[in-house]
Amino acid sequence: MHHAKQFQLRIQHKMVSKREVYKTDKRKTLSSYLESKNEGALETRKPSEISDIFPQSLQDDDSLTSKDGISRDPFLLSSSREEHREGNHHYLANSLLKVQICNEQDVVPDLKGNPYIRHSTNQSEVERLRLELKNTLAMYNQACRDLVYARNKVKRLLAEYSDDAKKVKDALEREEMLKKIAAEEKARHLEAIKEVEAARQLLAKEAHERQIAEMNALKELSERNKLVEALISSGERCRRYSKAEIESATDCFSEAKKIGEGGYGIVYKCNLYHTPVAVKVLHQDASDKKDQFLKEVEILSQLRHPHMVLLLGACPENGSLVYEYMENGSLEDRIFCHGGTPPLPWFIRFRIVFEMACGLAFLHGSKPEPIVHRDLKPGNILLDKHYVSKIGDVGLSKLMSNVVPDSITEYRDTVLAGTFFYMDPEYQRTGTIRPKSDLYAFGIIILQLLTAKQAQGLVTTVESAIDSGLFEEILDNSITDWPLAETEKLATLALKCSALRCRDRPDLESEVMPVLEELLYIADVHCKLQQQNVDASSHYFCPILQEVMEDPHIAADGFTYEHRAIRAWLERHSISPVTKLSLPHSHLIPNHSLRSAIQEWKVHSKFSSPS
C-alpha cells in the first residue's frame, strides 16, 4: 500500500512536471509571438508553427499580406496599424491560452499512474469560449475586409488629393506668373504714363513756340507788306503797276503770250510802255506763295547788279512781278538745246561761269545781311540778247542775320527749300544754311555746262573720268574745240565746289574768283582772235586750241601745235590729237618758219585794219 502510494505520487509528480514543462513551452511560444509581432516574425513563420497558435480561418485570410508574407497596407499610419494588430494578437493569444489551460485540466493520472482524459464539468464554458473565438475571428475577418475597403478608399482619396495638389500647385505657379506679368505691365503702364506726360509737355511747349512763331511771322509779314508798299509807292526802286495795266499788257493772260511756267506761277512776254518785259503772275490758288512774292519784291527792289535780273515793278493786287525781258531764255534751255537752239561756244560758257560767280559774290556780300539764294540752278540763270547771264528767281532767298561758320553745325530751317539735285547735302541733312550752300549748286552747274548732262550722279561721273584719263570723252560733243587743259582745270574747280562738306569747299572770293578770272582772260583772247582770224590761213591754227598759234612746235605725228597745248596733251596721252595714232616719241621741234609767217600776218592785220 505504501509502495503503491509512492508510485502514485511519482506518477503525479511526473505529470505535474510534464504539465509545467508544457505550460512553460506554451508561455515561451506566446512570448516569442508577442515579442516578434512588431518585426513581422509572425508573418514569416512556417504554416506548421502558425497552426499551433492560430486557427485555420486566420491562416486563410491573406487579404492583408502579399505573396512573400509582407503586409501590403502602406496607407495606414504606423501607430494605428501597430495598435490594431497588437490588440488582435493579444485577444487571440489569451483566448488560445484559456482553451489550452482548460484542456490541460482535463488530463489526470489514474490510480496506476497512467494518465487518462476525463470530461470536464466546464464543457459548456469551453464551447462558449470557442463560439466567442469564432465570432471574434469573424469580426476580425470583417475588420480586415473593412480595412481593405478603407485602404482602397484611401488610395482613391490620395490619388484625388495628388491631382488636386498638382492643380493647386499649377494654379499657384500660374498665379505667380500672372503676378509677375501684372507687375511688368504695371511698370510699363507707369512708364507709358510718364512718356505721355512728357509728350504732352513737349506738345504744349511746341504749341506755345509755334504760336509765338506764327505771331512773329504775322508781324514780319505785316512789316514786309508795309515795306513793299513803301517801296512800290515811292517808285524810286520799283514801280507799282495796276491790275488793269497787267491785264492789258498780257491780253488778259493770253496763252499766246505765255513763255514759261513754274511752281510760283506763269510767265508772260509782253510790252509795257514800249518796253519788252517778262511778267510773272502768281497762281490764283497759290496763297502760300504770297510770302515768296513779298520777299522777292523786297530783295530785288533793293538790289542792282549787272548779273542780277532787274525787277522793274510789281502789282500786289494779283501778285504780278515785272522783270526785264531776257531774250535768250534760261541757261537750261541752252545747255540742252531746247527748241533747236545752237550749242553755246566754250568761251561763252567760260564767261557765263564767271558772271554767275560775280552775281553770287554780290549776294553773299550784301550789307547789312548776306543773302543766300538757296535755289540756284540752270533754270534760274537767264541770258540776254548778248548772252550775258543774270541770276533770277530769288523768292526762296534767305537773309542771313548771322552767318554760320563752316566748322559749326547749326539747325536752322525745318522746311528745306530748293531743287533736290542742286541742294547742298549738308543743308539737306542738318537744315544748316550758309553762303557756301550756294557754292555746291554752282559747281554742279559748271559740270553741266562742260558735259551737257543731267545733274544726277554727275559729280561721280566727272571724278571717275578725270581719274581714268577719259575726261575728254565726257565733254559736250557738240563742241569740237574744247581747250582741254583749261577745261579740265575748270572741272577740277567745280568738283571742289561740289564737295559734300561745306568746310571742304573753296572760298568764293579768295579761291574761286582768281581761277575764273584767269580762264575768262583765255576765253576773251580766244574770242578776239576768232574775230581777227576770219582771214587767217587754216594752218595758222592750233588743232587743239583752234586759235592762231604764238609758239608753234612740230610733234612726232608731223602736225604743228601751240607749244603749251601739245605739252599739256602729251603729259596725259601717248597718241596724236589729230590722227589718234600712237606717237613714237614725245619730242617737240620748234616751227620757226611758221612762227615768222604768223607774226608777219599779225603785223599786216594790225596795220591794215581801220583805225
Secondary structure, DSSP 8 states (H G I E B T S, - for coil): -HHHHHHHHHHHHHHHHHHHHHHHHHHHHHHHHHHHGGGTHHHHS-HHHHHHHS-HHHHH--TTB-TTS-B--TTS-HHHHHHHHHHHHHHHHHHHHHHHHHHHHTEEE-TTS-EEE---TTHHHHHHHHHHHHHHHHHHHHHHHHHHHHHHHHHHHHHHHHHHHHHHHHHHHHHHHHHHHHHHHHHHHHHHHHHHHHHHHHHHHHHHHHHHHHHHHHHHHHHHHHHHHHHHHH-SSSEE--HHHHHHHTTTT-GGGEEEE-SSEEEEEEEETTEEEEEEEE-TT-GGGHHHHHHHHHHHTT---TTB--EEEEETTTTEEEEE--TT-BHHHHHTTGGG-----HHHHHHHHHHHHHHHHHHHT-SSS-EE-S---GGGEEE-TT--EEE---TT-EE-SS---TT------SS--S-GGGS-HHHHHH----THHHHHHHHHHHHHHHH---STTHHHHHHHHHHTT-HHHHS-TT-S---HHHHHHHHHHHHHHT-SSGGGS--IIIIIHHHHHHHHHHHHHHHHHHHHTTSS-GGGB-TTT-SB-SSEEE-TTS-EEEHHHHHHHHHH-SB-TTT--B-S----EE-HHHHHHHHHHHHHHHHHS--
